[in-house]
Amino acid sequence: MKSTTNKLGNPDHFVQKTRSFKLMVQYATECATVPTRPQFRRWAKIALMQEAEVVLRLVDEKEGQELNQQFRSKNYATNVLTFVYDDTEPLTGDIILCAPVVSKEARQQHKNLLAHYAHLTIHGILHLQGYDHIEDTDAVTMEQLEIQILAKLGFANPYLEHDNANFAQ
């Protein structure tokens, strides 16, 4: 897909043309309340700015902790991990969402569960495309892009401290 970009490299108005996009969703979790494949597809597709093949895997805490330990040397399960396979055309990678962590965060932060899943899916898709939040300026760029994409989907700004329970699913 070709997209116009502004000076920050962000897509202007998310101009999209027909592009190749393959998404495989793997449910390796006991959590009962997780989004559907079509929901994940919608969220991922709107955040993509190029052709891609993505595996999105929902895992339980044990697998999430093991992957975080193996690849980041952190001995706990985190909400989202992104793995990019460099030098591939189209863009190829895996996104791991730890369902129990996502659910726990949504409850603790008083967020709509689907809104939180949408946010973390978009966050992972942006990581696949080279966005990061290590430097403050990069974090601001990535967060603004997440906010814009979520707004297009009818979701509230996830960085505001308020109850998102009444927003779109």
Secondary structure, DSSP 8 states (H G I E B T S, - for coil): ----B-TTS-BSTT------EEEEEEEE---S----HHHHHHHHHHH--S-EEEEEEEE-HHHHHHHHHHHH---S--SEEEEEESS-SSEEEEEEEEHHHHHHHHHHTT--HHHHHHHHHHHHHHHHTT---SSHHHHHHHHHHHHHHHHHTT---TTS-S--TTS--
